[in-house]
Amino acid sequence: MKKLENFFEGIIFSSRWVQAPIYLGLIVGAVLYSYKFVVELIHLCVTVGEIQEELLMLGILTLVDISMVLNLLIMVIIGGYATFVSRMHLEEHEDRPDWLKKIDAGTLKVKLAGALVGISGIHLLKSFINISNKDSEQVKWQVVIHVVFLFSTLMLAYTEKILHSSHSKSDAKSH
């Protein structure tokens, strides 16, 4: 019976590799989004002498938005893989991101939520810059959604802080 249990546990543990193709797909998505960045950048470079400052600013904010989404993707790809699939042996790599040293599922959630707040903020800023062409009801909903993202992120971060401090206290008592 113990052999069957060990075999079953081995299958369960190995099932984490089912996520690997998802991370590969996210890498492909990042490449596609990088292509969109280059297309937008070339468009801005070609039309910079002809477009109004407001349109240039919106184009630049689009570049910032794409950059933030790509940062989010990288956090999900690297952090998710390292947290849920397999340890990445990068301790000696000179380009290893600092945040990877302290990553766990809770920290990853807070970082992702913070990135979503940033992306939402960029979209809101784009709406404010272009407010004359926006429906006021749509802008109100964007503000509401942004506030909900912000509040959710703050609550998630606070919850993680409480959990980490209680884990630290229980670790200190056990030593």
N, C-alpha and C positions, 0 to 999 in steps of 0.2 A: 504494500500500500504506500509506503514511503517513497518508493521509486516512481510510482504514478504521480504522487504529489509533487515531487521534484521536477518531473517531466512537465507537468501542467504549469508549475511556477516558472519554469524556463521559457515556455511558450508565452506566458503572460509578460514576462520581462522583455522578451524579444519583440513583442508587439509594438514597442516604442519606435521601432524602425519603420513602421507604417507611415510615420510622419515625415520621413526623409524626402520622399518625392514631393511633398507639399512645400518644403523649404526650397527644393530645386525649382519648383514652379514659381515661388516668390522671387527667386533670383532672376528668372526669365522676365517676370513682371517688372522688376527693377530695371532691367536692360531696356525694356519697351518704354518705360517712363523716362529713362535717360535720353532715349531717342526724341521723345516729345520735348524735353528740355532743350536739346540742341536745335530742333526745328524752331522753337519759340525764340531762342537766342539769335539764330540766323535772321529770323523775321525782324526782330528788333534792330539788329545791326543794319539791315538793308533799308529799313524805313525810318531810322532815327531822325533824319533830316526833314522828314515830311509829316510826322505825326505830332499831335499836340502833347504837351508835357503830361497831361492827365492820362493819356493812353500809354505813354512810355512808363509812367509809374505803375499802371495796372499790369503792363507786361513784365516789369521787374518783380512786382508782387507775385505774379504767376510763376516766375523762376524761383522765388523764395518758397512758394507753396510746394512746387515740385521737389525742391531740395528737402523740405521738411518731411514730405511723404516718403522720399527715399531714405531719409534718416530713420523714420519709423519702420520701414521695411527692413533695413539693416539690423535694427534692434530686435525685431521679431525673428529674423533669420538666424542671427548669431546667438542672441539670448535664448530663443526658443530651442534651438538645436542643442546648445550647451546645457540647458536646464532640463529638457525632457527627453533627449535622444542619447547623446553621448558627450562625454567630457572632451573639450578641445584642448589639446596639449600645446598651448601657446605661451607657456610661462616665460620662455626665453626669447620669444619673438619681439623684435624691437618696435613693431607697430601695433602691438596688442593694446586695444582700448582699455583705459583705466576702469571704466564701469564694469568690464567683464570680470574683474577680480571679485566684485561684491554682488554679483547677480544671483538672485534666486527668483522663484516664481512671483513672490509678492513685490519685490523691487522691480521686476520686469513689468508687472501690471501698472505700477505707479509711473514708471518712465513712459510707458505707452500712453497712459491717460494724459500725462503732461504734454506729450507730443500731439495728441488729439486736440488739446486745448490750444496749443500753438497754431495748429492748422486751422482750427475754427476761428481763431483770432485773425489770421491772415485773410480768410474768406470774409469775415466781418469788415475788416479794414477795406478790402476791395469794394464791398457794397457801399461803405460810407463815402469812399472816393467817388464812386459812380452813382451816388444816391438819387440824382435827378432822373436817372434811367431805371430806377428800381421801384417796385411796388412796396408801399410802406408796410403792408401786412407781411410781405415776405421778409423784409428787414427786421420787423418785430420778432418774427419766428426765429430768425438767425440769432438775434440777441438772446432770446429765451433759451435756445439750444446751447449757445455758448456759455451762458450762466449755469445751465444744468451740467455741462461738461466740467466747468470750473469747480462747482460745488462737489460733484462726484469725485473729482481728482483730489480735492482737499480732504474729503472724508476718507478716501482710500489711503492717502498718504498718512493721515492721522491714525487710521486703523493699523497700518503697517508699523508705525512708530510705537504704538501700544504693544503690538505683538512682539516686536524686536526687543523692546525694553523688558517685557515679561520673560522672554526667552533668555535675555542676558542675566536677569536676576536669578532665574532657576538654574542657569549654567553656573553662576557664581556660587550658589548654595550647594551644588553637587560636588564642587571641587574642594 
